[in-house]
Amino acid sequence: MPLESIRALVKEDLDSTDQFIISQLKSEMPMIKQVIEYVLTCGGKRIRPLVLLLSARTFDKHMHQHIALAAIIELFHTATLLHDDVVDGSSLRRGHKTANIIWGSDTSVLVGDFLYSRAFQIIVGLKHRAVLEIFTNATHLLAEGEIMQLVNCNNPDTTEAFYFDVIERKTAKLFEISTHLVALISSENDAHVNALREYGSHLGLAYQLIDDALDYAEKTGKNIGQDITQGKTTLPLIHAMRQSKGADLELLRKTIRSGSNKNLQDVLGIIESTGAIKYTADAAKQHALKAKHALSQVHASPYRQALEDLSDFVVNRTY
């Protein structure tokens, strides 16, 4: 099932989520409104709220809380993007100039903080203690993941285990709570709740793995090899180093340490020759399969099928 067909299943819910977000972001400060409108209209796949809303529909229920949770997840994710672009010094996202390039880093960080605070205000308003605890614990882990990645910049000795530890925190956790939170407020069936939580975690890992593989492929909206210039030692580089010797290995290590794209074409050649992209994509496919397997605990419906199809989209996407 193509992505647009998956979206169509919950189009009404997605539209309600967008309307809810708009209603919650009113501010008397023109700068905040200007930046938020720009960021929210620059595209994006909205995968996290989509996953949450599809998960909610597997319970044969529809509650206003589902819409609020989808909005919270999207606000939080948008805030992380604003902060990430400042930390990474990114100039492009989704083919558009980043907010920090247009308005400056200070504005991007502060508007990101505004979105974080608004997300927490909404979640407190739900008056659900377990939901609040899960969300706050997850945001703590997400921040840890970002810090771990930052302090590990330009480190050619990064291990695969450390890499997975980082992406479990900084990416998979937000996917996981997208499915876990909605299950928690919708069902008392522990098997169903745990299944969706596991689905979200594995889907998030698959998503990040493909993102890291795509960094070394020609595509729209992102500079090829950008992870190298940002000092990120992701799985393609880790595998390429493991498979390389002599001058090739030294070139990879030197490039990671310097964060320079001076020898980018040579690096891309080594990555290609060592099968690093396939290795990363295969790891993503394994997690997508685990995500699908987790759904076996969820009763069959068009929404469960859409979640399975979304696993396929995540690993087969080219953007």
N, C-alpha and C positions, 0 to 999 in steps of 0.2 A: 504494500500500500504506500503510495507516494506521500511525502510530508503534507502536502496541501489537503489530501484526503483525510489524513489523520487529524489535522487541524479542524476540518469541517465537522468532525464528530462533536467537538466541544466549542464550536464557533461562538455560540451564545455566551458560554462561560468566559471565553477569552475576551469578548467584547465587554462583558460586565467587569472583568478584571481591569481592563484599560480605563473604563469609566470610574471605577473605584479609585484607581491610582490618581487620576486627574483630580478627583474630589478631595483627596487627602494631601495634595501637594500645593494647596493654595498658600501663597505668601505675599506679604506686602512689599517684599524686596524684589525689584525688577530683575536684578542680576541672578537671583536664585531661579526665578521663573524662566529666564532666558536660557540658562545653562541646562536646566532639566528638560525643557522642551526640545532643545537641540539633541541632547543625548538620547532621549526616548524616541525621537523620530529618525535616528540614524540607522534604522534597520535592526538586525539581530534576529536570531531564530526563535527566541522566547522558549527555548527547550524546557527550562526548569518549571515555569508555570504550566506549560503544556503537560509535562509529566505529572505534575500534581493534580491537575484537573481531570486527566484521564484516570488516574488512580482513584480519585474521589468517585467517579462514575461507576467504578467496578463494585461499589457498595450499594448500588441501586438507591442512592440518596442524593439529594441536592440541598445544601445548606449555605446560608450566607457566609458562614465561617470558611467554607472552601474558597470562596472568592477572596476573602480577606487574606487567607494564607497564601494564595497565589500572588496577590499583590505584595505581600511582605517579602516573599522570596525574590520577586523581580526587583523591588526597591533595594534589597540588600545586595543582590548581584550587581545592579547598576552602580551602587556605591563602591563596591570592590573594583569595578572596572575603572572608575574615576581615579581611585587611589593607585591602582596598578600602573596605569598609564604614566602617572607622575613618577613612581618609583623606577619604572623601566625606561623612562624618557621616550616613550612611544610618540610618534607623530601621526600615525594612521591607525584607525580601527574601522573595520567593515568598509574600507574604501573611502572613509571620510577623515578629515583632520580631527585629531583628538581635542577634547575640551581644554587640556593644558596648553596646547599650542595656540588656541584661539584666545583664551582668557587668562592663561598663566597657571602655574602650579598651585599658588596659594588659593585661588578661586576654586580649582578642581578639588583640592583636599577639603576645603570648607563645605562645598556643596555635597561632597561625598558624606561628610559628617552629618549634614542636614538630613540626607536620605537614611543613614543609619538610625539617627534618633527618631525619625518618623516611623520607621519600621518597628522599632521597639515600642513606640507609643501605641501603635495599632495592635501589636501582639499582647501588650499588657491589657488593652481594652477587651480582649477576648475572654479574660478572667478564667484562664485554664492553666492551673499551676504546672502540670506536667509538660504542656506545650511550651510554656515560658522557660522551664528548666532545660528542656532539650534544645531549644533555640539558643539560649545563652551559652550552654556548654559547647554547642557546635560552632558558634561564632568565636569562642576562645580557641578551639582547635584550628579553625580556619586562619586566624591571625598567627598562630604558631607556625602553620605551614608556610605562610608568606614570609615570616621571619627566618625560618629554616632555609628557605630558598635564597633569601637575600644574603645571609651570612655565608652561604655556600657558593656564592658567585665566583666564577673563574677558577673553580676547583676541578682539576682533571682527575682527581682521585675519588670522585663521587661514585658510590656503589649503586647497584641496581636496587638493593634493599632500601637505601636512603632515599633514592628517587621515588620509590613507591610510597614510602612514609610521607613524603612531601605531598604528592598528588592525592593521597587518601585524605589528607587534611584540607588542602587548599581548593580542591575541586570536587572530589567524590562526596565529601561530607554535606555540601549544600544540596546535591542531588538526593542524598540519602534522607535528609530531613524533609525534603519536598514530599517524598512518598510516606515517610514515617509519621510526620505530623498529621497529615490528612487521614491516615489510617487510624491513628490514635483517637481522633475525635469522631470517627465514623463507625467503629466496630469494637466489640469486646472479644472478638475471635483472635486469640494470640497468634495462631498459625497464619491468618490472613495479614495481620499487622506486621509480623516478622518477615513474611514473604515480600511484601512491598518495600519494607526497609532494605532488605537484601538486594532486591531488584534495583533500587535507586543507587545503592553503593556501587554495584558492579557496572551499571550504566554510566555513572560518573567517571569511573576509572577508564572505561572504554572511550568515553568522550575525550578525556585529556590525552590519552595515548594517541588517538588519531590526530588531535590538535598538534601534538609534538612531531608526529610523522609529517603532517602537512607543512610544517615550517621549512622542510627541505624539498618541497615540491612547488612548481609554478602554480600560482593561484591569484585570485583577485582579492585586494583589500589588505594584504600583509606582505611586507618585504621578505623575500626568501632569505633564509639564514638569520632571521632576526634574533632567534634565541642565542646564537653565538655572540652577537654584538652586545646582548644583554647579560652575557656571562652565565647563561643557564645550561648546565650539563644535563640534557634530557636523555631519554633512553636510546634514541638513534646514535648519539655520540658515545654513550657508554658502551653500547654493543660494538660500534665501529672500532673503538680503542681496544676492546677485548679481542677483536679479530685481527688487529693490525700489529705489525712489527717494524723495527728499524725506522727509516726516515718517515714513513707514513704515520707511525705512532707518535713520533716526536713532533711532526707537524700538527697533529690533532691536539696534543697536549699544549704546544706553544700557542696555538690559536685560541684555545679555551682560556689559558692564563691571560692572554693579551686582550681578548674580547674584540679582536680586529677581524674585519672581513676581507683583508688584503689578499688572502689565499683561499677565498671562498670557493672558487671553482675547483681547486684541488681537493678541498675538504668534501665538497659535494661528490666528487669522483670516488673518494675513499668510502664515503657513506654508501654510495651505490654499489661499489664492488664488494663490500662486506655484507650486503643483504640487510643492512640496518633498518631500512624502511619496512621491508617485509617482516622482519623480526618484531618490530614495534606494532605493525598492523595485525600480526598473528596474535600478539598478546592482547590487543584490543578485542579481537574476535573471540578469544577465550572468555573474556569478561562479559562480552555480549551474550554468549551462550549461557553463562552462569546466571545472568540476569533473566533470560528466558526461562531457564530451569526453575528459578525461584517462583515464577508466576504459575507453576503447576499447582500451587496451593490456593490459587484464586479461581473462583468459578468462571467458566467460559462465558464470554460476552464479546460484543464488538469492541468494547473498551480494552479488555485484556488483549485481544488480537492487535489492537492499535499499539499497545505498549510493546508487544513482541515485534511489531513492524518498526517501531521507533528504534529498537535495538539494532535492527538491520540498517536503518538510515544512518545512525550514528557512526557505524564502522565503514559504511560505503560512501560517505559524503566526501566531496572534494572541496569543501569550503567551510 
